[in-house]
């Protein structure tokens, strides 16, 4: 089982089958990537844009690297997804203040298979 950090709730290509998706708050998301007293827990960043990775680093309290990869899920994989509530204005710099204005949410998706 792998846990991926994503900047979208779009299901990765070719991953037909059953999925579960639940809303989680920022505190729960932060505990997924850096549980109290546990340290790094084996997740993989699939965040393709540096600005979004920087914002997630701020929100989650642990370095989220920019990592433009194609994900091929296997049953049991989990996806911590970051989703903006609306499209940012053209040319907007996505810092934390801008994200707070736009609004965002976290979701946890699980690939059942």
MARNUSE-294459 format. One record per residue (C-alpha): residue number from 1; chain; residue in one letter; x, y, z. Coordinates in nm, 3 decimals, m for minus. Each point is the difference from the previous one (the first is absolute). Layout:
+------+-------+------+---------+---------+---------+
! resi ! chain ! resn !      xx !      yy !      zz !
+------+-------+------+---------+---------+---------+
!  NUM !     A !    A !       X !       Y !       Z !
...
+------+-------+------+---------+---------+---------+
% end
This chain:
+------+-------+------+---------+---------+---------+
! resi ! chain ! resn !      xx !      yy !      zz !
+------+-------+------+---------+---------+---------+
!    1 !     A !    X !   0.000 !   0.000 !   0.000 !
!    2 !     A !    X !   0.127 !   0.343 !  m0.095 !
!    3 !     A !    X !  m0.131 !   0.338 !   0.112 !
!    4 !     A !    X !   0.022 !   0.273 !  m0.262 !
!    5 !     A !    X !  m0.038 !   0.373 !   0.054 !
!    6 !     A !    X !  m0.187 !   0.154 !  m0.293 !
!    7 !     A !    X !  m0.113 !   0.349 !  m0.096 !
!    8 !     A !    X !  m0.323 !  m0.127 !  m0.154 !
!    9 !     A !    X !  m0.286 !  m0.240 !   0.065 !
!   10 !     A !    X !   0.011 !  m0.131 !  m0.356 !
!   11 !     A !    X !   0.032 !  m0.378 !  m0.017 !
!   12 !     A !    X !   0.332 !  m0.098 !  m0.162 !
!   13 !     A !    X !  m0.030 !  m0.136 !  m0.354 !
!   14 !     A !    X !  m0.063 !  m0.371 !  m0.044 !
!   15 !     A !    X !  m0.120 !  m0.049 !   0.357 !
!   16 !     A !    X !  m0.342 !  m0.143 !  m0.075 !
!   17 !     A !    X !  m0.177 !  m0.162 !   0.289 !
!   18 !     A !    X !  m0.132 !   0.095 !   0.338 !
!   19 !     A !    X !   0.116 !   0.303 !   0.194 !
!   20 !     A !    X !  m0.090 !   0.143 !   0.339 !
!   21 !     A !    X !   0.026 !   0.370 !   0.072 !
!   22 !     A !    X !  m0.041 !   0.183 !   0.331 !
!   23 !     A !    X !   0.043 !   0.359 !   0.106 !
!   24 !     A !    X !   0.275 !   0.065 !   0.256 !
!   25 !     A !    X !   0.112 !   0.322 !   0.163 !
!   26 !     A !    X !   0.346 !   0.159 !  m0.015 !
!   27 !     A !    X !   0.097 !  m0.136 !   0.344 !
!   28 !     A !    X !  m0.083 !  m0.357 !  m0.106 !
!   29 !     A !    X !   0.190 !   0.052 !  m0.327 !
!   30 !     A !    X !   0.305 !   0.125 !   0.191 !
!   31 !     A !    X !  m0.007 !  m0.308 !   0.225 !
!   32 !     A !    X !  m0.004 !  m0.223 !  m0.309 !
!   33 !     A !    X !   0.329 !   0.143 !  m0.126 !
!   34 !     A !    X !   0.169 !   0.054 !   0.336 !
!   35 !     A !    X !  m0.168 !  m0.183 !   0.289 !
!   36 !     A !    X !   0.086 !   0.138 !   0.343 !
!   37 !     A !    X !   0.313 !  m0.170 !   0.127 !
!   38 !     A !    X !   0.023 !  m0.227 !  m0.303 !
!   39 !     A !    X !   0.190 !   0.195 !  m0.268 !
!   40 !     A !    X !  m0.006 !  m0.081 !  m0.370 !
!   41 !     A !    X !  m0.255 !  m0.271 !  m0.081 !
!   42 !     A !    X !   0.075 !  m0.106 !  m0.355 !
!   43 !     A !    X !  m0.210 !   0.227 !  m0.220 !
!   44 !     A !    X !   0.081 !   0.113 !  m0.353 !
!   45 !     A !    X !  m0.063 !   0.349 !  m0.131 !
!   46 !     A !    X !  m0.173 !   0.017 !  m0.338 !
!   47 !     A !    X !  m0.038 !   0.379 !   0.013 !
!   48 !     A !    X !   0.106 !   0.129 !  m0.339 !
!   49 !     A !    X !   0.033 !   0.373 !   0.064 !
!   50 !     A !    X !   0.258 !   0.162 !   0.227 !
!   51 !     A !    X !  m0.238 !   0.274 !   0.124 !
!   52 !     A !    X !  m0.257 !  m0.259 !   0.107 !
!   53 !     A !    X !   0.270 !  m0.210 !   0.168 !
!   54 !     A !    X !   0.113 !   0.309 !   0.193 !
!   55 !     A !    X !  m0.354 !   0.077 !   0.114 !
!   56 !     A !    X !  m0.053 !  m0.362 !   0.110 !
!   57 !     A !    X !   0.331 !   0.017 !   0.189 !
!   58 !     A !    X !  m0.139 !   0.300 !   0.191 !
!   59 !     A !    X !  m0.339 !  m0.157 !   0.063 !
!   60 !     A !    X !   0.126 !  m0.343 !   0.105 !
!   61 !     A !    X !   0.313 !   0.101 !   0.190 !
!   62 !     A !    X !   0.236 !  m0.237 !  m0.184 !
!   63 !     A !    X !   0.194 !   0.046 !  m0.326 !
!   64 !     A !    X !  m0.213 !  m0.113 !  m0.294 !
!   65 !     A !    X !   0.228 !  m0.018 !  m0.304 !
!   66 !     A !    X !  m0.112 !   0.082 !  m0.351 !
!   67 !     A !    X !  m0.002 !  m0.335 !  m0.179 !
!   68 !     A !    X !  m0.158 !  m0.017 !  m0.346 !
!   69 !     A !    X !  m0.070 !  m0.373 !  m0.030 !
!   70 !     A !    X !  m0.264 !  m0.222 !  m0.155 !
!   71 !     A !    X !  m0.174 !  m0.210 !   0.263 !
!   72 !     A !    X !  m0.118 !  m0.355 !  m0.078 !
!   73 !     A !    X !  m0.209 !  m0.102 !   0.301 !
!   74 !     A !    X !  m0.015 !  m0.349 !   0.140 !
!   75 !     A !    X !  m0.276 !  m0.122 !   0.232 !
!   76 !     A !    X !   0.050 !   0.133 !   0.352 !
!   77 !     A !    X !   0.175 !   0.323 !  m0.105 !
!   78 !     A !    X !  m0.113 !   0.319 !   0.172 !
!   79 !     A !    X !  m0.005 !   0.353 !  m0.139 !
!   80 !     A !    X !   0.012 !   0.311 !   0.214 !
!   81 !     A !    X !  m0.156 !   0.253 !  m0.238 !
!   82 !     A !    X !   0.008 !   0.379 !   0.018 !
!   83 !     A !    X !  m0.277 !   0.176 !  m0.191 !
!   84 !     A !    X !  m0.071 !   0.368 !  m0.061 !
!   85 !     A !    X !  m0.366 !   0.098 !   0.036 !
!   86 !     A !    X !   0.015 !   0.210 !  m0.319 !
!   87 !     A !    X !   0.239 !   0.084 !  m0.279 !
!   88 !     A !    X !   0.255 !   0.268 !   0.095 !
!   89 !     A !    X !   0.009 !   0.320 !  m0.205 !
!   90 !     A !    X !   0.234 !  m0.001 !  m0.301 !
!   91 !     A !    X !   0.357 !   0.070 !   0.113 !
!   92 !     A !    X !  m0.080 !  m0.030 !   0.371 !
!   93 !     A !    X !   0.290 !  m0.086 !   0.230 !
!   94 !     A !    X !  m0.116 !  m0.291 !   0.211 !
!   95 !     A !    X !   0.123 !   0.095 !   0.344 !
!   96 !     A !    X !  m0.181 !  m0.096 !   0.317 !
!   97 !     A !    X !  m0.196 !   0.327 !   0.017 !
!   98 !     A !    X !  m0.129 !  m0.046 !  m0.355 !
!   99 !     A !    X !  m0.097 !  m0.361 !   0.076 !
!  100 !     A !    X !  m0.189 !   0.108 !   0.310 !
!  101 !     A !    X !  m0.191 !   0.252 !  m0.215 !
!  102 !     A !    X !  m0.078 !  m0.261 !  m0.270 !
!  103 !     A !    X !  m0.073 !  m0.276 !   0.249 !
!  104 !     A !    X !   0.132 !  m0.355 !   0.000 !
!  105 !     A !    X !  m0.070 !  m0.340 !   0.143 !
!  106 !     A !    X !   0.176 !  m0.330 !   0.054 !
!  107 !     A !    X !  m0.134 !  m0.339 !  m0.096 !
!  108 !     A !    X !   0.122 !  m0.353 !   0.061 !
!  109 !     A !    X !  m0.057 !  m0.236 !  m0.292 !
!  110 !     A !    X !   0.059 !  m0.376 !   0.019 !
!  111 !     A !    X !   0.035 !  m0.228 !  m0.300 !
!  112 !     A !    X !  m0.189 !  m0.322 !   0.065 !
!  113 !     A !    X !   0.067 !  m0.151 !  m0.341 !
+------+-------+------+---------+---------+---------+
% end
